[in-house]
Structures are given as C-alpha cells and as structure tokens.
Amino acid sequence: MKFMELGFRPDTFYTVEAVRSVSSDLLNDLIIQVKSTKYHLHKFPMLSKCLRLKNLVSSQSQSQEPETSQDQKVIQLVDFPGETEAFELCAKFCYGITITLSAHNVVAVRCAAEYLGMTEEVEPGETENLVQRLEHFLTSCVFKSWRDSLVALQTTKALPCVNASPGDDFANVMETGLSRNRSRRRRDESLCNGKAENSRWWGEDLADLDLDLYQRTMVAIKSSNRNVSPRLIGNALRIYASKWLPSIEECSPVLESVISLLPTQRSAVPCSFLLQLLKTVNVMNVSPTSKMELAVKAGNQLDKATVSELLIPLSDKSGMLYDVDVVTMMVKQFLSQISPERRPTMTQHRRSRSEENMEEIQEVRGSLSSSSFPPLLVKVAKLVDSYLQEVARDVNLTVSNFVELAESIPELSRISHDDLYKAIDIYLQVHQEIDKIERKRLCRILDCKKLSVEASKNAAQNQLLPLRVIVQILFVEQARAAIVTNTNNITNNETAVLRRSFTTRREEDADLERVEIKPNGGFQSTPSRFMALCSIPRQPKKMFCKLLSISRSLSQRI
C-alpha cells in the first residue's frame, strides 16, 4: 500500500477536557465544533487554507455585537462529512504538521477538504492546496493499484459527500487492473489448460463490498462505456450471489440487486445460474417483476437447461411441488426468439385426430422430417417432455397445467412422441381419479403416428388410455405395416372392422353428448339417437380383444 506524507512539523495537538487544542505561544482565537468535539485553533493558518471557514468567520464578525459572549463565537460545522479525524488532518495540514495519507483515509480527507473549501481559490498562485494534492495522490498512486482502490472504495460507505456512483474513476481502475493482470492471468490459464476464469480474481475482491457499495460500483462499471465484457460482469455477480445469498437470513435485497444488475446479453450469465436464482426467488419475498425478468433471461437460453434445473420448487396455495407456469413462460420466451419464417406452425396441432388418421399413408413418413425447423427447438421439445415426466408425479398438478406446457411446443418440433406418451402415462397412473373428459383432453395432445413400435405396443395395452386413442394406435400400426411391405396386404374386411369400430366409438361420443337428462332423472332423445345408443357394444373389452387380434395377424403376415 502506498502512502503520502505532507508537512514537516511535529504534532502539537493535545486534548484537555474533551477539547482539542494546539500548543502555541499565540492565544486561540477560533473555536470550531465538529460533531461532539471542540477545537481551539487560530484564524491565521486555518483561514488561509479554508475558504468556507473564512466566509463563516467574516459573516459572523459582521453580525456579532462587541458584547457577544465567547460561546456564541463557536463555529458549528453541523453538516460536516465524515468523522472528526478527517477534520483534524485538514487542520494539521493548515498548521504544516506532518500528516500521513493512504488508501484508508484519503477519501475521507478529500471529502473534508472539499467541504472546507481547501482549493486554489483561497489564494490563487500559491502552492497547491490540500484538494489538489489529494487528487494527485488518488490518480497517480491509489487508483493505479487494484487493492488500494478497493480499500479506498470501502471507506466511502459512510461518506455522504461521495456521489451516488463512484463514477468513471473506479471504472478506469478496474480496466487498468484487468490489463495489467491479463498477461499474468494468461500464464496461469495456460498452466490450467485454459480452464481458469480471468474474471474470478476481481469478482472475488468485489464480493467483499457491502450491498449498497457493490451495487453502486457495478452500475458505474456497466455504464462507464469501458471495454468490460458482459461475461466478466455476469461471473462477478455469480460470485457475489454465491457468497451472500446462502449466509443472509433476509436475502431479498441482495437477490433484487443481483437481478437488476444482470447483463442483457444472452450468454453473459449461464442459464444454470439464472434458474438457481429463480429457485431462490420462489421461496423469498421478491417482486413479480424480478421473477419475470429472470424467466425471460432464462427462457432466452432454455436450450442450455437441464431437467433438474427446471424443477423449481413452488410454495403457494396451489399445493403443486414445482412451478410449471414459469417453465411454460420460458418456453414461450424461447419461441419468441425464432423468426416466424423458421418457426413451425402450430395450427396442425389443432386438427381433429380422426382426420389425421384418415390421411394418406405417405404423410406419416413425411411428418417425421425435421429439416424444416431449428435443431435447438427439437432439443427444447425433448427437454420439455422429459420435464413433464418428472412433474407428472405431482398429485396436485392439474390437467390444464400439463396440457398448457405440452401445447406450448409446436407440433412439428416433436419428432417422436414417445417421451410425451411416457409423461401422459405417468400422469394417468398418479391421477386415476380424473374423469373421462379430462382424460380425453390430456390424450388429445398425443400424436399416435409419432409413436415408436415399442411405445405403440405398450399404449395399445394401456387400459388407462381412452378407447379412441387405442383405436388410433391400431390404425397407425396398420398404416405402418403397409409402408414396410409397400403392398396392400390389409384385407377389406379388416379395414372395415377397424373403421367401423372407430366410427362406432366416435358416434358413441357424439350421441352421448346429445342426450339430455330430464329433471326426473330420465333421458330425452330422438328415436334415432336412442337406437344408436342401443347399438353400442356393452362390453368394450371384447372389441379391444378383436382389434388386438387383428393387429397380431397383421404383424404375423409382415
């Protein structure tokens, strides 16, 4: 640490009954009170260096009468910045007494000298006053050293004279420190196979600052227009958060500050760190705006997330274990970055499943092509389906939450629906109490044409699935058989059975929806609807067996 000494006379200040005085043959003619301490000093050395004191004494002399008591001549410096030690060092400078300045006290003395008006305006043309000398010491010595700069910065906490932001001075210091240490850090990185982070050393140093000072410093660095990489700022925020968030009981202010300081660039902060902050936000009293900001930043790089990182705990009245809504929000944010011409259309998802099953067989093969949409979107689709498998085990997860998240992924982004089927199967096993309408709504998002052979075999025997889905799966298996053999081995009778079964089931659902219940508990329906109801098979399991036997016969032929 560097020092500067000013003056050459010995220290002659002494204390008598809480009054500080200077040993001199001359009588004291100036009384100044700073905080709770009185100073008995002399006008000549003090007024020759301090413009404020000179003006105060002048105005006091004009307003006082000759018989005014001595106590009324005390000059009260009620708004003096800092402590009495800084004032005393300024006073000793006026007397020519040796004072020692360092990074520990130079900022406080600088504020005191500025307050007292110890500038060249007092006596123009004379030697440099204290303010100028301190400025020179700060710029030429303190700000040239990273460590000294940090020490000086930490002393500004209790100084109201320091601006709300440390300004460009510290930004210059940081840039200088980075450039001076860059060559040495590169050598260290080469020894570590390039895995060392160049920003960690100064991020760890800044992490020692208290919250208010840290925030002011980071704002100054970000707004200084210096060559400071957003990755360096992001890494420093990670270090600060990891140090303070786990150790503070009420960490909401720290969390809010870190979120507000996050760089806007997409990859400046890792997605894992953003999701970790989201987990902390959900258990703390943090504003919804901060949570939304985190969700947007994490959504911008959702393709870099993992399932475990997306399992964000939720503590609200819904009782759900995980925050599915915020993941849905992140998916939508990720999609918003994709240009409309490259984004897969979502209209196909709204089409009737019965219409899809009646399409040409060639469309089954064409729908599996992935060349028309971004690979990152396929990656996110797989991530979401794997995430759904985890949250499906939550007994309080509603069908609406499940379906909304699943439908947030464009239809063409899912090359395979195997993972989605697994998630639906898990949900149905955990939530067996849901009604028929909810089951249909849940399974409507499943595209049977995109199930693998193994998944289709499993789904065809899954009694938790609606009958309509089973029929669709068997029909797709029939289509696949035609694709493999490239011939029409399917007989007209078997095709008729499949289509008749599917048509019967569709009419069953339609007729059930048209039946009205009378107030007395009876049914009101037209004769044709009644006959249709009577024609519905009474034992659906027998129809299942017949359909499965057809599927097995098809497999044996192939």
Buried (B, 14 or more C-beta within 10 A) or exposed (E): EBEBEBBEEEBEBEEEEEBBBBEEEEEBEBBBBBEEBBBBBBBEBBBBBBBBBBEBBEEBEEEEEEEEEEEEBEBEBEEBBBBBBBBBBBBBBBBEBEBEBBBBBBBBBBBBBBBBBBBBEBEEEEEEBBBBBBBEBBEEBBBBBBEBBBBBBBBBEEBEBBEEBBBBBBBBBBBBBBEEBEEEBEEEBEEEEEEBBBBBBBBEBBBEBEBEBBBBBBBBBBEBEBEBBBBBBBBBBBBBBEBBBEEEEEBBBBBBBBBEBBBEBEEBBBBBBBBBBBBBBBEBEBEEEBBEBBBBBBBBBBBBBEBEBBBBEBEEEBEBBBBBBBBBBBBEBBBEBBEEEEBBEBEEBEEEBBEBBEBEBEEBEEBEEEEEBBEBBBBBBBBBBBBBBBBBBBEEBBBEBBBBBBBBBBBBBBBBBBBBBBBBBBBBEBBEEBEEEBBBBBBBBBBBBBBEEEBBBBBBEBEBBBBBBBBBBBBBBBBBBBEEEEEEBBEEEBBEBBBEBBEBBBBBBEBEEEBEEEEEEEEEBEEEBBEBBEEEEEEEEEBBEBBBEBBEEBEEEE
